[in-house]
Amino acid sequence: MVNRIIVGAHYGLKDWLAQRITALLMIGYTVIFLVVWPRPMSYAGWKALFAQGWMRFATFLLVASVLIHAWIGMRNVWMDYVKHTGLRLALEVATILWLVGCAGWAMQILWRI
């Protein structure tokens, strides 16, 4: 009988799919933004564009996609290259705190207009 030792978290397919979906969302936002964005745009034009609820939601969806994309990538880097468990945990917690802070900052910027 072979006693197999399973190592790792087995995120594989779920992470691969999340990376692709978030990348598609970011590409979609970029294309929509380039179509909607008139050139040249003044401050009043920017303010009017981001005053619309759909643009705020789309922008926050973009920010969420970037944060999820970044988390998966950084977690994989930490898991692959940092062998010391305590250091890896500290780096992962620091990454989570940074990304949550960025999400809060993005919400503050988008909803105070």
MMTF fields as JSON, N, C-alpha, C and O atoms, coordinates in Angstrom:
{
  "mmtfVersion": "1.0.0",
  "mmtfProducer": "UNKNOWN",
  "numBonds": 451,
  "numAtoms": 452,
  "numGroups": 113,
  "numChains": 1,
  "numModels": 1,
  "chainsPerModel": [1],
  "groupsPerChain": [113],
  "chainIdList": ["A"],
  "bondAtomList": [4, 2, 8, 6, 12, 10, 16, 14, 20, 18, 24, 22, 28, 26, 32, 30, 36, 34, 40, 38, 44, 42, 48, 46, 52, 50, 56, 54, 60, 58, 64, 62, 68, 66, 72, 70, 76, 74, 80, 78, 84, 82, 88, 86, 92, 90, 96, 94, 100, 98, 104, 102, 108, 106, 112, 110, 116, 114, 120, 118, 124, 122, 128, 126, 132, 130, 136, 134, 140, 138, 144, 142, 148, 146, 152, 150, 156, 154, 160, 158, 164, 162, 168, 166, 172, 170, 176, 174, 180, 178, 184, 182, 188, 186, 192, 190, 196, 194, 200, 198, 204, 202, 208, 206, 212, 210, 216, 214, 220, 218, 224, 222, 228, 226, 232, 230, 236, 234, 240, 238, 244, 242, 248, 246, 252, 250, 256, 254, 260, 258, 264, 262, 268, 266, 272, 270, 276, 274, 280, 278, 284, 282, 288, 286, 292, 290, 296, 294, 300, 298, 304, 302, 308, 306, 312, 310, 316, 314, 320, 318, 324, 322, 328, 326, 332, 330, 336, 334, 340, 338, 344, 342, 348, 346, 352, 350, 356, 354, 360, 358, 364, 362, 368, 366, 372, 370, 376, 374, 380, 378, 384, 382, 388, 386, 392, 390, 396, 394, 400, 398, 404, 402, 408, 406, 412, 410, 416, 414, 420, 418, 424, 422, 428, 426, 432, 430, 436, 434, 440, 438, 444, 442, 448, 446],
  "bondOrderList": [1, 1, 1, 1, 1, 1, 1, 1, 1, 1, 1, 1, 1, 1, 1, 1, 1, 1, 1, 1, 1, 1, 1, 1, 1, 1, 1, 1, 1, 1, 1, 1, 1, 1, 1, 1, 1, 1, 1, 1, 1, 1, 1, 1, 1, 1, 1, 1, 1, 1, 1, 1, 1, 1, 1, 1, 1, 1, 1, 1, 1, 1, 1, 1, 1, 1, 1, 1, 1, 1, 1, 1, 1, 1, 1, 1, 1, 1, 1, 1, 1, 1, 1, 1, 1, 1, 1, 1, 1, 1, 1, 1, 1, 1, 1, 1, 1, 1, 1, 1, 1, 1, 1, 1, 1, 1, 1, 1, 1, 1, 1, 1],
  "groupList": [{"groupName": "MET", "atomNameList": ["N", "CA", "C", "O"], "elementList": ["N", "C", "C", "O"], "formalChargeList": [0, 0, 0, 0], "bondAtomList": [1, 0, 2, 1, 3, 2], "bondOrderList": [1, 1, 2], "singleLetterCode": "M", "chemCompType": "L-PEPTIDE LINKING"}, {"groupName": "VAL", "atomNameList": ["N", "CA", "C", "O"], "elementList": ["N", "C", "C", "O"], "formalChargeList": [0, 0, 0, 0], "bondAtomList": [1, 0, 2, 1, 3, 2], "bondOrderList": [1, 1, 2], "singleLetterCode": "V", "chemCompType": "L-PEPTIDE LINKING"}, {"groupName": "ASN", "atomNameList": ["N", "CA", "C", "O"], "elementList": ["N", "C", "C", "O"], "formalChargeList": [0, 0, 0, 0], "bondAtomList": [1, 0, 2, 1, 3, 2], "bondOrderList": [1, 1, 2], "singleLetterCode": "N", "chemCompType": "L-PEPTIDE LINKING"}, {"groupName": "ARG", "atomNameList": ["N", "CA", "C", "O"], "elementList": ["N", "C", "C", "O"], "formalChargeList": [0, 0, 0, 0], "bondAtomList": [1, 0, 2, 1, 3, 2], "bondOrderList": [1, 1, 2], "singleLetterCode": "R", "chemCompType": "L-PEPTIDE LINKING"}, {"groupName": "ILE", "atomNameList": ["N", "CA", "C", "O"], "elementList": ["N", "C", "C", "O"], "formalChargeList": [0, 0, 0, 0], "bondAtomList": [1, 0, 2, 1, 3, 2], "bondOrderList": [1, 1, 2], "singleLetterCode": "I", "chemCompType": "L-PEPTIDE LINKING"}, {"groupName": "GLY", "atomNameList": ["N", "CA", "C", "O"], "elementList": ["N", "C", "C", "O"], "formalChargeList": [0, 0, 0, 0], "bondAtomList": [1, 0, 2, 1, 3, 2], "bondOrderList": [1, 1, 2], "singleLetterCode": "G", "chemCompType": "PEPTIDE LINKING"}, {"groupName": "ALA", "atomNameList": ["N", "CA", "C", "O"], "elementList": ["N", "C", "C", "O"], "formalChargeList": [0, 0, 0, 0], "bondAtomList": [1, 0, 2, 1, 3, 2], "bondOrderList": [1, 1, 2], "singleLetterCode": "A", "chemCompType": "L-PEPTIDE LINKING"}, {"groupName": "HIS", "atomNameList": ["N", "CA", "C", "O"], "elementList": ["N", "C", "C", "O"], "formalChargeList": [0, 0, 0, 0], "bondAtomList": [1, 0, 2, 1, 3, 2], "bondOrderList": [1, 1, 2], "singleLetterCode": "H", "chemCompType": "L-PEPTIDE LINKING"}, {"groupName": "TYR", "atomNameList": ["N", "CA", "C", "O"], "elementList": ["N", "C", "C", "O"], "formalChargeList": [0, 0, 0, 0], "bondAtomList": [1, 0, 2, 1, 3, 2], "bondOrderList": [1, 1, 2], "singleLetterCode": "Y", "chemCompType": "L-PEPTIDE LINKING"}, {"groupName": "LEU", "atomNameList": ["N", "CA", "C", "O"], "elementList": ["N", "C", "C", "O"], "formalChargeList": [0, 0, 0, 0], "bondAtomList": [1, 0, 2, 1, 3, 2], "bondOrderList": [1, 1, 2], "singleLetterCode": "L", "chemCompType": "L-PEPTIDE LINKING"}, {"groupName": "LYS", "atomNameList": ["N", "CA", "C", "O"], "elementList": ["N", "C", "C", "O"], "formalChargeList": [0, 0, 0, 0], "bondAtomList": [1, 0, 2, 1, 3, 2], "bondOrderList": [1, 1, 2], "singleLetterCode": "K", "chemCompType": "L-PEPTIDE LINKING"}, {"groupName": "ASP", "atomNameList": ["N", "CA", "C", "O"], "elementList": ["N", "C", "C", "O"], "formalChargeList": [0, 0, 0, 0], "bondAtomList": [1, 0, 2, 1, 3, 2], "bondOrderList": [1, 1, 2], "singleLetterCode": "D", "chemCompType": "L-PEPTIDE LINKING"}, {"groupName": "TRP", "atomNameList": ["N", "CA", "C", "O"], "elementList": ["N", "C", "C", "O"], "formalChargeList": [0, 0, 0, 0], "bondAtomList": [1, 0, 2, 1, 3, 2], "bondOrderList": [1, 1, 2], "singleLetterCode": "W", "chemCompType": "L-PEPTIDE LINKING"}, {"groupName": "GLN", "atomNameList": ["N", "CA", "C", "O"], "elementList": ["N", "C", "C", "O"], "formalChargeList": [0, 0, 0, 0], "bondAtomList": [1, 0, 2, 1, 3, 2], "bondOrderList": [1, 1, 2], "singleLetterCode": "Q", "chemCompType": "L-PEPTIDE LINKING"}, {"groupName": "THR", "atomNameList": ["N", "CA", "C", "O"], "elementList": ["N", "C", "C", "O"], "formalChargeList": [0, 0, 0, 0], "bondAtomList": [1, 0, 2, 1, 3, 2], "bondOrderList": [1, 1, 2], "singleLetterCode": "T", "chemCompType": "L-PEPTIDE LINKING"}, {"groupName": "PHE", "atomNameList": ["N", "CA", "C", "O"], "elementList": ["N", "C", "C", "O"], "formalChargeList": [0, 0, 0, 0], "bondAtomList": [1, 0, 2, 1, 3, 2], "bondOrderList": [1, 1, 2], "singleLetterCode": "F", "chemCompType": "L-PEPTIDE LINKING"}, {"groupName": "PRO", "atomNameList": ["N", "CA", "C", "O"], "elementList": ["N", "C", "C", "O"], "formalChargeList": [0, 0, 0, 0], "bondAtomList": [1, 0, 2, 1, 3, 2], "bondOrderList": [1, 1, 2], "singleLetterCode": "P", "chemCompType": "L-PEPTIDE LINKING"}, {"groupName": "SER", "atomNameList": ["N", "CA", "C", "O"], "elementList": ["N", "C", "C", "O"], "formalChargeList": [0, 0, 0, 0], "bondAtomList": [1, 0, 2, 1, 3, 2], "bondOrderList": [1, 1, 2], "singleLetterCode": "S", "chemCompType": "L-PEPTIDE LINKING"}, {"groupName": "GLU", "atomNameList": ["N", "CA", "C", "O"], "elementList": ["N", "C", "C", "O"], "formalChargeList": [0, 0, 0, 0], "bondAtomList": [1, 0, 2, 1, 3, 2], "bondOrderList": [1, 1, 2], "singleLetterCode": "E", "chemCompType": "L-PEPTIDE LINKING"}, {"groupName": "CYS", "atomNameList": ["N", "CA", "C", "O"], "elementList": ["N", "C", "C", "O"], "formalChargeList": [0, 0, 0, 0], "bondAtomList": [1, 0, 2, 1, 3, 2], "bondOrderList": [1, 1, 2], "singleLetterCode": "C", "chemCompType": "L-PEPTIDE LINKING"}],
  "groupTypeList": [0, 1, 2, 3, 4, 4, 1, 5, 6, 7, 8, 5, 9, 10, 11, 12, 9, 6, 13, 3, 4, 14, 6, 9, 9, 0, 4, 5, 8, 14, 1, 4, 15, 9, 1, 1, 12, 16, 3, 16, 0, 17, 8, 6, 5, 12, 10, 6, 9, 15, 6, 13, 5, 12, 0, 3, 15, 6, 14, 15, 9, 9, 1, 6, 17, 1, 9, 4, 7, 6, 12, 4, 5, 0, 3, 2, 1, 12, 0, 11, 8, 1, 10, 7, 14, 5, 9, 3, 9, 6, 9, 18, 1, 6, 14, 4, 9, 12, 9, 1, 5, 19, 6, 5, 12, 6, 0, 13, 4, 9, 12, 3, 4],
  "groupIdList": [1, 2, 3, 4, 5, 6, 7, 8, 9, 10, 11, 12, 13, 14, 15, 16, 17, 18, 19, 20, 21, 22, 23, 24, 25, 26, 27, 28, 29, 30, 31, 32, 33, 34, 35, 36, 37, 38, 39, 40, 41, 42, 43, 44, 45, 46, 47, 48, 49, 50, 51, 52, 53, 54, 55, 56, 57, 58, 59, 60, 61, 62, 63, 64, 65, 66, 67, 68, 69, 70, 71, 72, 73, 74, 75, 76, 77, 78, 79, 80, 81, 82, 83, 84, 85, 86, 87, 88, 89, 90, 91, 92, 93, 94, 95, 96, 97, 98, 99, 100, 101, 102, 103, 104, 105, 106, 107, 108, 109, 110, 111, 112, 113],
  "secStructList": [7, 7, 7, 7, 7, 7, 7, 1, 7, 7, 7, 2, 2, 2, 2, 2, 2, 2, 2, 2, 2, 2, 2, 2, 2, 2, 2, 2, 2, 2, 2, 2, 2, 2, 2, 2, 7, 7, 1, 1, 7, 7, 2, 2, 2, 2, 2, 2, 2, 2, 2, 1, 2, 2, 2, 2, 2, 2, 2, 2, 2, 2, 2, 2, 2, 2, 2, 2, 2, 2, 2, 2, 2, 2, 2, 2, 2, 2, 2, 2, 2, 7, 7, 7, 2, 2, 2, 2, 2, 2, 2, 2, 2, 2, 2, 2, 2, 2, 2, 2, 2, 2, 2, 2, 2, 2, 2, 2, 2, 2, 2, 7, 7],
  "xCoordList": [0.838, 0.0, 0.891, 1.859, 0.545, 1.304, 0.622, -0.574, 1.38, 0.86, 1.235, 2.372, 0.28, 0.538, 0.4, -0.548, 1.351, 1.297, 0.883, 1.573, -0.236, -0.74, -0.274, -0.504, 0.378, 0.95, 0.324, 0.085, 0.063, -0.437, -1.91, -2.589, -2.38, -3.759, -4.701, -5.919, -4.167, -4.965, -5.92, -7.106, -5.393, -6.208, -6.343, -7.317, -5.41, -5.274, -6.331, -6.221, -7.361, -8.362, -9.145, -9.415, -9.51, -10.274, -9.48, -10.033, -8.204, -7.366, -7.128, -7.157, -6.896, -6.689, -7.922, -7.806, -9.092, -10.34, -10.556, -10.976, -10.279, -10.435, -9.496, -9.891, -8.267, -7.329, -7.854, -7.752, -8.411, -8.923, -10.157, -10.295, -11.059, -12.292, -11.956, -12.492, -11.074, -10.718, -9.985, -10.163, -9.17, -8.485, -9.499, -9.363, -10.51, -11.545, -12.342, -12.68, -12.64, -13.34, -12.504, -13.033, -11.209, -10.336, -10.244, -10.245, -10.166, -10.138, -11.461, -11.47, -12.576, -13.888, -14.042, -14.542, -13.621, -13.696, -12.853, -13.289, -11.664, -10.78, -11.402, -11.342, -11.997, -12.631, -13.824, -13.975, -14.664, -15.826, -15.368, -15.938, -14.351, -13.859, -13.317, -13.541, -12.614, -12.07, -13.172, -13.012, -14.292, -15.415, -16.181, -16.573, -16.396, -17.195, -16.418, -17.019, -15.124, -14.289, -14.122, -13.424, -14.75, -14.526, -13.192, -12.757, -12.561, -11.268, -11.396, -12.117, -10.791, -10.204, -11.298, -12.413, -10.969, -11.962, -11.497, -10.345, -12.391, -12.091, -12.416, -12.937, -12.102, -12.433, -13.942, -14.402, -14.702, -16.167, -16.663, -17.607, -16.033, -16.402, -16.11, -16.92, -14.928, -14.566, -15.556, -16.02, -15.864, -16.774, -18.158, -18.79, -18.634, -19.945, -19.935, -20.915, -18.832, -18.75, -18.811, -19.537, -18.044, -17.992, -19.125, -19.245, -19.95, -21.135, -22.242, -23.173, -22.137, -23.142, -22.906, -21.775, -23.992, -23.891, -23.269, -22.481, -23.607, -23.082, -21.565, -20.868, -21.048, -19.598, -18.878, -17.803, -19.461, -18.87, -18.845, -17.837, -19.967, -20.033, -19.023, -18.318, -18.951, -18.003, -16.567, -15.735, -16.283, -14.933, -14.619, -13.507, -15.585, -15.33, -15.181, -14.395, -15.923, -15.753, -14.341, -13.723, -13.836, -12.455, -11.484, -10.57, -11.679, -10.783, -10.832, -9.792, -12.03, -12.159, -11.449, -10.794, -11.579, -10.904, -9.389, -8.695, -8.877, -7.43, -6.964, -5.914, -7.749, -7.347, -7.377, -6.471, -8.401, -8.468, -7.316, -6.652, -7.087, -6.01, -4.66, -3.831, -4.461, -3.209, -3.068, -1.981, -4.155, -4.085, -3.685, -2.806, -4.311, -3.99, -2.533, -1.822, -2.1, -0.718, 0.284, 1.257, 0.059, 1.0, 0.981, 2.028, -0.204, -0.266, 0.531, 1.235, 0.417, 1.169, 2.667, 3.454, 3.067, 4.491, 4.985, 6.035, 4.239, 4.658, 4.72, 5.672, 3.713, 3.7, 4.837, 5.375, 5.207, 6.241, 7.656, 8.532, 7.9, 9.272, 9.654, 10.844, 8.701, 9.047, 8.799, 7.655, 9.871, 9.751, 9.49, 8.871, 9.946, 9.736, 8.26, 7.763, 7.577, 6.137, 5.743, 4.789, 6.447, 6.117, 6.277, 5.426, 7.36, 7.591, 6.527, 6.01, 6.203, 5.177, 3.833, 3.13, 3.467, 2.205, 2.205, 1.21, 3.317, 3.416, 3.268, 2.586, 3.895, 3.792, 2.373, 1.878, 1.719, 0.336, -0.61, -1.493, -0.43, -1.264, -1.008, -1.948, 0.251, 0.583, -0.043, -0.532, -0.028, -0.634, -2.137, -2.702, -2.79, -4.241, -4.57, -5.491, -3.824, -4.082, -3.892, -4.682, -2.849, -2.608, -3.758, -4.239, -4.198, -5.259, -6.601, -7.363, -6.894, -8.127, -8.059, -9.054, -6.897, -6.719, -6.929, -7.559, -6.408, -6.603, -8.077, -8.56, -8.799, -10.231, -10.991, -11.861, -10.681, -11.332, -11.039, -11.928, -9.806, -9.42, -10.163, -10.634, -10.269, -10.998, -12.469, -13.047, -13.079, -14.481, -14.635, -15.581, -13.708, -13.773, -13.655, -14.404, -12.75, -12.559, -13.79, -14.254, -14.318, -15.441, -16.744, -17.532, -16.987, -18.289, -18.279, -19.271, -17.202, -17.236, -17.384, -17.437, -17.45, -17.601, -18.937, -19.257],
  "yCoordList": [-1.168, 0.0, 1.242, 1.329, 2.193, 3.431, 4.488, 4.741, 5.096, 6.145, 7.489, 7.944, 8.12, 9.385, 10.549, 10.616, 11.45, 12.66, 13.795, 14.112, 14.38, 15.47, 16.785, 17.073, 17.57, 18.834, 19.97, 19.829, 21.082, 22.252, 22.459, 21.622, 23.584, 23.957, 23.575, 23.64, 23.178, 22.754, 23.835, 23.582, 25.046, 26.139, 26.077, 26.587, 25.48, 25.328, 25.895, 27.039, 25.105, 25.485, 26.716, 27.596, 26.787, 27.934, 29.232, 30.239, 29.214, 30.404, 30.738, 31.907, 29.729, 29.952, 30.629, 31.585, 30.13, 30.693, 32.106, 32.984, 32.344, 33.679, 34.674, 35.81, 34.267, 35.151, 35.519, 36.675, 34.55, 34.816, 35.7, 36.601, 35.457, 36.261, 37.696, 38.634, 37.877, 39.24, 39.949, 41.153, 39.234, 39.848, 40.29, 41.37, 39.466, 39.836, 41.054, 41.924, 41.117, 42.282, 43.553, 44.612, 43.441, 44.607, 45.048, 46.244, 44.093, 44.416, 45.052, 46.039, 44.495, 45.048, 46.477, 47.326, 46.757, 48.117, 49.061, 50.164, 48.632, 49.48, 49.821, 50.969, 48.834, 49.068, 50.016, 50.958, 49.769, 50.641, 52.056, 53.027, 52.176, 53.488, 54.243, 55.447, 53.557, 54.227, 54.66, 55.65, 53.932, 54.303, 55.48, 56.397, 55.461, 56.488, 57.794, 58.868, 57.725, 58.869, 59.817, 59.484, 60.99, 61.966, 62.674, 62.869, 63.047, 63.728, 65.131, 65.303, 66.133, 66.212, 66.363, 66.789, 66.012, 66.065, 67.01, 66.96, 67.859, 68.803, 68.155, 67.041, 68.864, 68.381, 68.194, 67.213, 69.152, 69.047, 67.814, 67.157, 67.502, 66.301, 65.023, 64.096, 64.983, 63.822, 63.659, 62.557, 64.783, 64.735, 64.264, 63.471, 64.744, 64.325, 62.844, 62.14, 62.365, 60.948, 60.049, 59.055, 60.402, 59.555, 59.833, 59.146, 60.821, 61.069, 60.069, 59.889, 59.427, 58.445, 57.139, 56.669, 56.57, 55.356, 54.185, 53.441, 54.005, 52.859, 52.97, 51.955, 54.194, 54.357, 54.092, 53.49, 54.535, 54.232, 52.722, 52.168, 52.065, 50.611, 49.904, 49.0, 50.312, 49.69, 49.903, 49.002, 51.095, 51.379, 50.577, 50.072, 50.455, 49.64, 48.163, 47.448, 47.703, 46.334, 46.15, 45.103, 47.175, 47.134, 47.039, 46.214, 47.883, 47.878, 46.519, 45.976, 45.972, 44.655, 43.584, 42.7, 43.664, 42.7, 42.804, 41.789, 44.03, 44.229, 43.665, 43.027, 43.902, 43.431, 41.908, 41.303, 41.288, 39.814, 39.249, 38.299, 39.839, 39.413, 39.517, 38.61, 40.642, 40.861, 39.876, 39.348, 39.621, 38.693, 37.303, 36.682, 36.808, 35.456, 35.389, 34.434, 36.406, 36.413, 36.481, 35.727, 37.385, 37.525, 36.305, 35.873, 35.752, 34.551, 33.419, 32.68, 33.288, 32.236, 32.492, 31.555, 33.756, 34.084, 33.741, 33.115, 34.144, 33.843, 32.332, 31.834, 31.597, 30.144, 29.451, 28.456, 29.959, 29.302, 29.628, 28.765, 30.863, 31.299, 31.56, 31.683, 31.649, 31.873, 30.566, 30.171, 29.913, 28.583, 28.627, 27.711, 29.666, 29.77, 30.107, 31.135, 29.24, 29.367, 30.656, 31.314, 31.025, 32.246, 33.492, 34.381, 33.558, 34.703, 34.752, 35.822, 33.59, 33.525, 33.997, 34.749, 33.58, 34.005, 35.519, 36.196, 36.034, 37.481, 38.251, 39.276, 37.772, 38.444, 38.365, 39.329, 37.219, 37.082, 38.009, 38.629, 38.105, 39.001, 40.456, 41.241, 40.812, 42.177, 42.481, 43.587, 41.515, 41.694, 41.887, 42.768, 41.081, 41.219, 42.589, 43.252, 43.025, 44.331, 45.454, 46.397, 45.35, 46.365, 46.397, 47.474, 45.237, 45.187, 45.661, 46.329, 45.328, 45.813, 47.335, 48.025, 47.856, 49.302, 49.971, 51.025, 49.365, 49.909, 49.883, 50.818, 48.827, 48.748, 49.845, 50.486, 50.073, 51.137, 52.504, 53.352, 52.723, 53.989, 54.213, 55.318, 53.171, 53.269, 53.593, 54.411, 52.964, 53.266, 54.715, 55.392, 55.188, 56.571, 57.525, 58.498, 57.267, 58.134, 58.109, 59.159, 56.932, 56.817, 57.385, 57.947, 57.256, 57.666, 59.021, 59.383, 59.761, 61.106, 62.173, 63.363, 61.758, 62.722, 63.413, 64.26],
  "zCoordList": [0.0, 0.0, 0.0, 0.754, -0.855, -0.964, -0.114, -0.262, 0.768, 1.628, 1.017, 1.15, 0.35, -0.324, 0.648, 1.431, 0.584, 1.389, 0.45, -0.519, 0.761, -0.071, 0.522, 1.697, -0.303, 0.153, -0.653, -1.852, 0.004, -0.705, -0.45, 0.144, -0.912, -0.645, -1.774, -1.604, -2.921, -4.069, -4.546, -4.753, -4.72, -5.217, -6.737, -7.29, -7.394, -8.824, -9.748, -10.19, -10.046, -11.036, -10.607, -11.426, -9.342, -8.841, -9.017, -9.458, -8.681, -8.837, -10.297, -10.682, -11.107, -12.537, -13.133, -13.9, -12.778, -13.291, -12.76, -13.514, -11.48, -10.901, -11.577, -11.843, -11.857, -12.546, -13.933, -14.345, -14.654, -16.009, -15.975, -16.803, -15.028, -14.938, -14.558, -15.149, -13.576, -13.188, -14.318, -14.504, -15.071, -16.215, -17.267, -17.841, -17.524, -18.496, -18.023, -18.825, -16.726, -16.186, -16.351, -16.688, -16.114, -16.27, -17.733, -18.024, -18.641, -20.07, -20.486, -21.222, -20.021, -20.348, -19.866, -20.604, -18.644, -18.109, -18.962, -19.292, -19.312, -20.106, -21.451, -21.891, -22.104, -23.404, -23.247, -24.025, -22.25, -22.025, -21.691, -22.188, -20.859, -20.474, -21.682, -21.811, -22.556, -23.74, -24.701, -25.415, -24.729, -25.587, -24.984, -25.705, -23.667, -22.988, -22.845, -22.867, -22.703, -22.367, -23.551, -24.509, -23.502, -24.571, -24.365, -23.23, -25.434, -25.342, -25.864, -26.847, -25.331, -23.992, -22.936, -23.239, -21.704, -20.643, -19.544, -19.112, -19.106, -18.03, -16.684, -16.626, -15.616, -14.28, -14.127, -13.543, -14.663, -14.582, -15.335, -14.897, -16.458, -17.213, -16.444, -16.425, -15.801, -14.974, -13.825, -13.532, -13.182, -12.045, -12.487, -11.79, -13.639, -14.16, -14.523, -14.278, -15.106, -15.48, -14.246, -14.231, -13.213, -12.017, -11.036, -10.021, -11.323, -10.496, -10.822, -10.037, -11.972, -12.376, -11.621, -11.498, -11.123, -10.318, -11.056, -10.473, -12.325, -13.075, -13.238, -13.23, -13.386, -13.547, -12.241, -12.232, -11.138, -9.825, -9.593, -9.154, -9.894, -9.705, -10.601, -10.152, -11.864, -12.79, -12.324, -12.423, -11.816, -11.338, -10.082, -9.932, -9.181, -7.996, -8.37, -7.75, -9.373, -9.871, -10.419, -10.225, -11.104, -11.59, -10.421, -10.434, -9.413, -8.247, -7.546, -7.172, -7.367, -6.737, -7.568, -7.017, -8.881, -9.754, -9.625, -9.56, -9.586, -9.43, -8.088, -8.01, -7.029, -5.699, -5.615, -5.042, -6.176, -6.185, -7.012, -6.599, -8.177, -9.056, -8.335, -8.404, -7.644, -6.914, -5.76, -5.529, -5.034, -3.903, -4.37, -3.773, -5.42, -5.905, -6.353, -6.041, -7.082, -7.543, -6.415, -6.4, -5.461, -4.35, -3.43, -2.947, -3.189, -2.353, -2.991, -2.302, -4.304, -4.988, -4.94, -4.804, -5.05, -4.929, -3.528, -3.38, -2.496, -1.122, -0.907, -0.307, -1.392, -1.176, -1.922, -1.436, -3.092, -3.896, -3.435, -3.493, -2.977, -2.76, -1.316, -1.023, -0.402, 1.009, 1.755, 1.975, 2.135, 2.743, 4.241, 4.784, 4.913, 6.36, 6.614, 6.155, 7.34, 7.528, 8.23, 7.815, 9.271, 10.008, 9.152, 9.18, 8.395, 7.517, 6.419, 6.099, 5.845, 4.798, 5.345, 4.67, 6.535, 7.147, 7.381, 7.119, 7.87, 8.105, 6.798, 6.756, 5.741, 4.44, 3.885, 3.301, 4.066, 3.589, 4.364, 3.77, 5.673, 6.482, 6.085, 5.967, 5.881, 5.452, 4.091, 3.864, 3.202, 1.877, 2.004, 1.357, 2.824, 3.029, 3.598, 3.122, 4.618, 5.221, 4.205, 4.161, 3.394, 2.365, 1.358, 1.005, 0.896, -0.106, 0.466, -0.233, 1.708, 2.345, 2.489, 2.265, 2.86, 2.941, 1.588, 1.505, 0.537, -0.812, -1.205, -1.844, -0.833, -1.137, -0.409, -0.999, 0.853, 1.611, 1.035, 0.958, 0.633, 0.038, -1.276, -1.546, -2.088, -3.363, -3.121, -3.838, -2.125, -1.812, -1.379, -1.782, -0.561, -0.102, -1.292, -1.373, -2.191, -3.352, -4.246, -4.691, -4.511, -5.457, -4.907, -5.668, -3.622, -3.094, -2.38, -1.747, -2.467, -1.895, -2.968, -2.658, -4.214, -5.317, -5.219, -6.053]
}
